[in-house]
Amino acid sequence: MKRTLAFGGVVATAGLLAAGLAAPAQATPQDVASDALATNGIAAWATVAYWYNNEYANLINATPYDVETKVVAKHISKGGPAPDSKPGVVPAIGDEKKVAAKSKNINLPKTTGKVFFDGADGRPHWCTATSVQSAYHNLVATAGHCVYDTESNATTLENWVFVPGYYQGKTPWGIYVGKQAFTHYDFDVYEDGDRDYAFVTVYNGLGIGHDGLSDPEAAPGEWYEVSKATYLQFPQEYRDKKHYCHEVVKDGKTHYFVWKFVDVGRLGDNVGGQGLAYNQKIGQPVFVFGYPSGSHPDGNYAYSGKTLKWSYGKTFKATAASIKAEELQAVKSSFTGEGALGSAWLLKYSNGRRLGYLNGVTIGVSDTDGNDRYDTSISPYFDGELYGVYGAAKNLWSGSIAFPVESPALH
């Protein structure tokens, strides 16, 4: 579904980031919705094969996801979010004992990349997402409707993966298959715009050898011989096409082989992970990092979506009654909506460490002055409800899926 939304905001006084964690009012377990993505090793293996297959054709041909991005508005609505408890922060990976400093120059974060998935139309699409702090360095944050299918009302989007630093078929730190998705019950059931965010645990990254890996000395993938019973567990489409699965007849006996991808390690170990800030005062400056694509209303294509871009501004309050959103935040930005969905809003971004505190994710853009150019991005306000969803996801282990059966019968 595509909606026409009305939203607006008012400027608030700036506030300083809280010095440490506070115990926030937060979502209860009953408020958190959790759904499986790739439920087992073979499903995850098939997801990676889908994106790597045919020389990355699905990655290269994916188009930006533009569902519910264009927020049409000419007026400003009063209201907006308020903290539901004391402010708090979760430090970034590697930044646990450091204090973030103001940045003077902009070095782009390694944590941001693209999430790829199949949309309701059955075609490959992408959004923006970012790696965030978690116990096992395996967590991704993005917009809720870049994970949950709000068009067909299915539960989750299919073949969901995160590719940090993606560029034209290159996967410099591997592909990370989504394992389990978390969002707020109110978004999962009611598509409440105030809760349009999601956290996804991902398995260890996978590569296929020299091509696409950041380490040129990394060992390539390899063929493993398996039993016929194991071979038949893999998707028939790959067995029929002999892509990543094949049979060899030798000396009158059939041998069965399946490709073992290269395990490139945990997401946060490879690219780091942003911290998290919640219940912060509106009016503070944030950097927005994303892959905007598509045109402005006047037809001008300012962004290609191929490379990571940034914008900068102070947040202000916003509401959007048409999506039952009364607790939004907004920032002045020229990002176009397609591709920018899920862009990371980073508070107190440090240029040296390329780390800050995730304090928003883009869920829409708007032309607020009616000049046919998008000038504003909007995000849910990060409060204790969000921290509760994050809390449900941050301590879950994912593990390796380089080979999706515990022990090959032969090799």
N, C-alpha and C positions, 0 to 999 in steps of 0.2 A: 504494500500500500504506500502511496505517496500522500503526504499531508501538506497543506498550506498552513503555516504557523504564524501567530502573532506573538511578538515578544518585545521586551524593552528592559530598561534598567535605570538606576540612578547611581551616581558616584558616591562612594563612601570614603571615609578617612582611612589612610593607610595604617597598617599595624605591623609590628615586628613579629617574626617567627618565634614561637615558644622555644625556650631553651631545651626542654626535654619532654619526655613522654608524659602524658596525663592519662588517667583512666576515663575514657569517654563514655557517654551514653551511646550505646551502639546497638546494631541489629542483633536480635536474639537468634538462636538456631532456627526458630520457626520462620524468621524473616529472610533466611538465606536459601536461595535455590541453587541446586547443584545438579549438573548433568554430565554424563560421560561423553567424551569425544571418541578417541580411538581406545576401545575398551580392552584390547589385548595386543600382544606383540605382533601377531600376523596382521591385524587391522592397521596397526601403525606402520608396519613394513609396506603394506599395500598403499597407504597414503603417500609415503615417500616415493615409491615407485611411480605413482600417478603423476607427481610433479617433476620427477627426473626423466620420465619416459619421453621418447622421441625427441631427444636433444632439448629438453626443458620446454617443450612446446606449450604446455599448459601454463607454466610460469610466464613465458614471454608473451603469450596471447591473452593473459588475464587483463581485465579492464577494471578501472576504479569503481568501487561500490558507491552508488549514488542514491541509495534508498534514504528518504527522509533527511536530506541534507539542506535543501533550499528553504530557508526560513524567511518568508516574505513579510516585511514589516515596515511601516512608515511612522509608527507612533511608539512612544515610550510608555511602558506600564510600570507603575510604582510597585514596590514590594521587593521580593527577593529573599535570599537565604539569611539565616542567622545561626551562629554556632549552637549546637545542642548540648555542649559541655565545654570543658576547658580545652584549649588548643594543644596539639601534640604532634610529634614527628617520629618517623622511623628512619634512621640513618641509611644512607646508600651503602651498597657493597663496597668494602674497602675504606669507607669513610666513617666507620662506627665511632672512632675516637677523635674525629676532627670536627672543626666548626667551619661551615660553609662560608666562603668569602665572596664579595662582590666581584663580578667578572667585568673586565674592560674590553676584551676582544672575544670573538665568538669562534670557539672550536666546537664543531658539531659532535654530539654524543654518539658513541658506538652503540649505545643501548637501544636506539630507535631503529625500526625496520618496518617491513610490511608483513601483514598477515594475509595469507591466501586461503581461499575456500571456494566451494561451489555454491552459487546463489540459488534462489528458488527457480530461476530459469534454466538451471542445469549447467550453466557456464561458469568458468573460473573468474573470480573477482578478487580485489584486494582492498585493504584498509591500512591505516597506520597503527602501530602499537609500539610498546616499549617494555624492556626488561626492568623489573623492580626487585627490591630486596625481598628475600625469603630465606627460610631456614636451610633449604637445599639448593638455593640459587637456580630455581627452575620456574619462575613466575613471570607472566606477561600480563600487562594491563592494556585495555583498549575500550572502545565504546561498546555498550551492550549489544547494539544491533549489528556489530561486526562479529558476533558470536552466535546470538540467538536470532532465528529466522522469523522476523516480524512480517514478512510478506506472505508466506504460505502458512504461517502459524505452526510450522513444525518446531521441534524443540531447538535443535542446534544446526548450524550450517555444516555441510559435509566437507571432508578432506581438509580439515583446518590445520594450518601450519604457520609458524612464525619464522621469518627469514631476516635476521638483523643485517643491515648493510646491503640489502639486495640491490643489484643493478644489472639490468638487461641479461637475465639468465645466470648471473654470477651469484653464488651463495658463499661469500667469503668465510663465514663462520658456521656453515652447515645449515641444515633444515631441522627445525624443532617441532615435532608433532605434538599437537594438543592432546592431553590426557583427560583432564577434567575441568569443566567450566563452572564458575561461580558468579552469580549476580544476586541482586535483591529480588525477593519474592514479588514485590510490586512491579518490577519491570518484567519479570518472567511471565507473570499472569496478566497484568493490566497495561503493560508497556508504558509505565509511568516515566515521563521524561526526567523527573528528578533523580531517578535511579538508573539512568541509561549508562551503566558502566559494567565492566566484567573483568574478572581475574581468571587466568587460565594457567594451570600447571602443565608443563611440557616435559617430554622425555629428553634424554641426552640428545644432542645434535647428531645428525647423520650426514655423511658425505659419501662420494663414490670413488674416492681416490684422489689423485693429483688435481683433477679438474674441480675447481670450486672450493678448495680448502686454503685456509690462510697459511698453513705450513707446507712449503713445497716439498719437504722431506717426509710428509705424512705417508704412512703405508697405504697403498691402494686397497680397494675392496677386493674380494676374491670369491671364487665359486666354491661352494661347499656341496659335497655329495651327501645326499640324505636318503632315507628309506622311501619307498613308494608311498607308504602311509603318511609320512610327513609331507612329502611332495604334494599330495592331493589335498592337503589343508590350505594350500596357497590359492589365491583367486584364479579361476579358470581362464579369465581373459589374458593373464600374463603367461599361463601355461600354453594356451592356444597360439599366442603370438610369439612365444619364445623370448619374451622380454623379461629379463631377470629370472627366468625359469627355463630350463631346457632339459631334454632327454638325449642320451647318447647310447647307441647300441654298439657294444664291443664284445667280440667273442661270443656272440649269440645271447648276450645278456644286456638288459636295459639298465642304464645308470641314470640317476636323477640328481639334478643340480639346481641349487637356489643361490642367488647372489647375496653375499653378506656385505652390507654397507659398512662404512668406516664410522666408528664411534668417535666423534670429535670432542666429547665432554659436555659438561653442564653449561647451560646458557650464561649464568652469572659469572662463571669462571672465565669465560671467553670474552664477554663484552661488558661485564659489570652489571650493576642494577641500581636504578635510581631509588632514592629514599621516598618516603610518603609523608605528606603533611595534611592534616585535617583540622577542621574547626578553626581555620585561620581567618583573620579579619579581611574583609573585602577592601580593595583599594591598593593592594601591593602589586609591584611589577612582576610579570612572569615572562619567560621565554616560551614560545610555542614552536615545537619541532614536529614537522610532518612532511608528507608527500602530496601537496595539493595538486590537483589536476582539473581538467575541464575548463569551461569558459565562464566569464562574468555574464550577467544578463545581456550586456550589449554585444556579446559575441567575441570579445577579446580573450584570447588564450594567453594568460600571463604565466601559467605553469604547465609543465609537461608531465609531472608526476614521476619522472625518472630519477630525480635526485632529491636528497633531503634538503628542506628549506626551513627558515626560521622567521618568526616575527616577534615583536616585543611590545608590551604595553601594560597598563595597570588594569586590574580587574574591576568590574562594577556589577551591581546587582541587576538581575533580569528575571522576568517571568514569561511563561508561555502557556496561557490557559488552554489552548487547543490540544496540548498534549498533557494536560493536567500537571504542568510543571510550574511550581511557584517558588522554587528554591534553586534557580540557576545563577551562574555567574557568566559574565561576558568580558571580552577584551577586543579592542580595536585591532583588526587584522585584515589584510587584503587576500588571505587565503581563499581560494575557491573551494567549494564543498567536496567535489568528487576527489577521492583519495585522501583528503584531509581528515576524514572521519577517524577518530581514535588518536589524533595528534596529541602529543604529550605536553601539558602545561607544567613547566618546571619553575618552582619558586627557589630563590637564592641559588641560582645556577653558578657553579664555580668553573671558570674557564680552564684552569689548570688541571683539575681532576675530571672535568666534563661530567660532573655530577651535581645534582640538586635534589629537590623534593617534588615528587609528582603531586600536583595539586588540582589537576583537572584533565579531562579528555574531551576533545572536540566532538560534539554530536550534531552540529549544524552551523551554517553560516548565513549572514543576512546583509541585505542592502538597506541600511536604516535611513538613509537620506534620499532614497529614490532616484539616484543618478545612474542606475544600472551597473554599479560596481559593488561587489561585496566588500564590506568594510568592517564586519564584526563576526567573531566566532563565539559560540556559546558552549558551555559545559555544565554538567551537574555540579552543584556545590559539594565539596568533599567534607562530610561531617561524620559523626559517630556511626551513623547507619552504614556508610561506606567502609569505615574501619572494621565494622563487624563482618562484612563480606570478605574483606581482605584477611581478617583474622581466621576465617574458616578455611582459607586457601593457603596461607603462608607457611604452614608447618607440614605439608604433605609431600612425601617422597614420590619420585617418578621412576628413576632408574634408566637403564640402558635397553635399547631395542635393536642394537646392531644386527643381531640375529634373533629372530622371533621365536625360536624354540630353545629350550634350555640346553640341550646338548645334541648336535647333529649326530645321526647314526653313523655316518662315515665322513671322512674328509681327507 
